[in-house]
Amino acid sequence: MNKKSSRKVLRHLLLIIVSFIMLYPILWMFFSSFKPDTEIFSTSSLWPETWTLEHYLSGFGNDAPMNFGPMFFYSFLVSVVVVIGTVLSSTLTGFAFARLHFTPRRFFIGFMFATMMLPAQVVMIPQYIIFHKVGWVNTFIPLMLPSFLGTVPFFIYLMVQFVRGIPKELDEAALIDGCSKWRLYRSVILPLSQPAIVTMSIFAFYWTWNDFFGQLIYLSNPELYTVSLGLSMFMTNMGETQWGNLFAMSILSVIPVFIIFLVFQRYLVEGIATHGLKG
């Protein structure tokens, strides 16, 4: 084995070791979800001595202490609506900033970049006061409505950069053929922006699905709880935790995000790579 081959083997071996270290907590949680409660912390073995589906079955059904069926549905509903609102608002705003010419355009772009420096906690209290006064607290509206208003500057910036990378000759050809600005956006820009749209959709779904703090603020009725809030119910104020049930439901909550990432990872990489493009 020559020197070049030895380096290649060592490189792959190092990557395998690092990957295992990063995946070990997930593997431990996965196998622990099949262990009885008395076995989870009593042994250092990764492989269960006794396999059980009790923790998975206890999270579903009318007789279950906590029925995660509606929680998964509500999480999926909120996440899908947020994805739709994010795509609509971000693509429209990004198209306007990148292609339309109007007097305060530079001011609005600068203002958008300035808002990227503000932490979400700064606007959380004013938003809560507004939603409380209109009677929308303890509903899903505060979780979904902001996505239709372009409240995530990162997605708008991503869309602006992507649209700037689309040749303007396509716009000119479409306008010569009689396309309006709306038709240009719908028939030319949107189809060509598929990688950026998929990237926005994945991030919006992932952030909404895993959101805990925002949902904790606006949802106080247990019947409206999402998966993120449902998982917290396994930990009581007395310091007691149902570890088996928590691990089982946590594994199930990861599956939708994992599947979406596997299916659309090619578009995700392509969409993120466009942030350096210049028009």
N, C-alpha and C positions, 0 to 999 in steps of 0.2 A: 504494500500500500504506500503510494507516494505521499509527499507532504501535503499536496493540494487535497487529496482524498481524505487524509486524516483530519484536516481542518473542517472539511464538509461534514464528516461524521460527528466531530465534537460540537459543531454548530447545531446540528439537528438534535443531538443528545441534550444539549443545554436548553434548546427550545422545548423539548418534550418535558424536561424536569420543571421548567418555569411554568409551562401550561398546566401540568399536574398540580403544582402548588396553588395556582390561581383557581383551578376547578375543584380542588379538594373540599372547600367548604360547601359547595353545592352538592357534590357527591355525598358528603357526610349527611347533609340535611335530607337528601333523597332517600338514602338507606335508613336513616333514623325515622323517617315517616312510616316505615313498615315495621318498626320495632314496638313492642309493648312499652308503656310508660316506665315500667320498672327496669327496663333494659337500656334505655337511651343513654343515660349517664353512668351506668354501672359497669360498662365494659368499654374498652378502647378499640374493640374490633369494628371495622367498617361494615362487615357483612352481618346481617341480623341472624341471631341464633334461632329466633322464632319469628316467622313472618305473619303479619296481620294486616287486614284492610280496614280495621275498626276506625282508624283516624280519618280515612277518606269517606267512609260511609256515614260517620257521625256529623259530617258537614253538610249533608243533604237529606231531604225528606222532611215531611211535616212533623215527625216526632223528634227531629234533631234539635239539640239545644240552640244551635244557630244554623239557619238554613242559608247556605251560601249560593243557592240557585238564583234567587232574586238579586243578590249582591253582584254576581257575575253579570247578570243582565243589565243592571243599572250602570256598572262600570263600562260595559261595552257600549251602551246607549250614549252615555256622556262622552266617551272617547270618540265615537264615530261622528257625533254632531260637532265636536270640537275640531276634528280633522276637516270636515266639510267647511266649517266657518273659516278655519285657518287658510285653506286653499283658496277660497273665494276672495277673502279680504287681502291676503298677501299677494296673490297674482294680480289682482286689480291695482293695488297700490304700487307694486313693483313695476307693472307695465306703465303706469302713469309717470312714475319718477324716471324711468329709463327711456321712454319714447315720446311722451307728450311734453310740449313746451308751454309753460304758463309762468306768469310773473313771480309768484312766491315759491316756485319749485325748489330753488336752492335753500330757501329758509326752512321749508318743510323737511327737506332731506337732512339739513343740519340739526333741526329739532329732533328728528327721529334718531340720529346718531347720539344725541345728548341723552335721550331717554334710555339708551342701552346701558348707560353708566349708573342708572338708578336701580337699587335693589328692589325686588318685588314688595318687600315689607313696607316701603315708603308709601305706596299707593294702596296698600291693603286696607288700612283703616278708612280712608275716604270712600273706597269702593263699598266697604261693608255698611257705612252710614247711608250711602245712596240706596243700596239694595234693601236695607232695613226700612227706610222711609217709604219705599214703594211696595213693601210687603212681599218681597221675593225671597227673604231668608227662609231656610228650611224647604227650599225647592231646588231643582236642578238648573234653574235659569241663570243664577250668578256664576255657575260653573261653565255654562255654554255660551252665553251672550257675548262676553268679551272677545271670543275668538272671531266673531263676525265683524269686529270693529278694528281689526289690525293692531292688536295690543302687544304683539311679539315682534319687536324691531329686527331681531335676528332673521326671521323668516322673510321679512320685507327686503332686508339687505341681501340675502341669498338670492331672492328673485330678481332684484335689480341687477346684480352682477351677472346672472345668467342671461337675462334679456339683453344686456349690453353686448354679450358675446354672440348674439344672433345677428347675422349680416343685415344691415339696413336696406340692402338692395331688395330683399324680400318684401319689406314694407312698401318701398316705392313701387314695385311691380304690382302689389295688391291694390294700392291706392289708384294706380293707373287703370286697373281693371274695374274700378268703381267701388272698392270696398270702403266701408265706413270705418271709423276708429274701433267701434264695437266689433264689427266683423273681422277686422284685423286682429284684435285681441283673441276672439273666439276661434277663428279658423287658421291663424298662422302662429301666433305666439304660444297659445296654450298647447297645441300638439307638439311643438318643438321644445317645450319646457318640461317634458315628462320627467326627466331625471330630477330636476329641482322640485317638482311637485311631489314625487315619490319620497324624496328626502324630507320635505316638510311634513308629509303625512306620517312618516315613521316616527319622527321626533315628536310631533304633536300627540300621536297616539301613545307613545311611550311615556311622555311627561304627564299626560292626563291620567293614564292608567295607574301610574305609580304615585300620583299626587295624594298626599295625606293632609298636609296643613290646610290647604284651601278647602278641601271637602270637610275637614273637621270644623272649620269656622262656620260654614253655611248650612251644614246638615246636623241636626240634633235629634231627629226622629229615627230610631233604630230601624224602622220599616223602610227607610230610604237610604240606608247605609250601602256604600260601595265596598269592594273587596278590601281596599286599603284600610277603611275604618273597621271592617269586620275582623281583620287580622288582629287589630289592637284589642279586641274584646277578649282574646284568649289570655291577656295579661290583666290581672285584677289589681285593685288598689292595695290589697293585702300582700302583694309580692308573689302570689301564686300564679303559675303559668302552665297552661295545658300544652306542653311542648310537642307532643305527638300530633295533635290536631293543628297546631300552629305550623309545623313543618309540612304537613300534608297539604293544607290549603295554600301555603306559600309556594309549594312546587306547582300546584295547579294554576296559581296566578301568574307564574313565569311563562307557562306554555304559550299563551297567545302572543306575547311579545317575541318569544323565541321563534315561533313559526313565521311571523311577519318579517323578522330580520333575515331568516334564511331565504325566504321567497324573494325579497326585494333588496338583498345586500348589493347586488351588482349596480342597481340604480342609486343606492345610497352612496357608494364610493364615487360614482360618476357625478352625482349632484354636489357632494361636498367639494370635489376637486375644482368646481367651477368658480369658487369664491375668489380665485386669483385672476379670473379673466377680466379684460378691460375692453370697453366698447370703442 
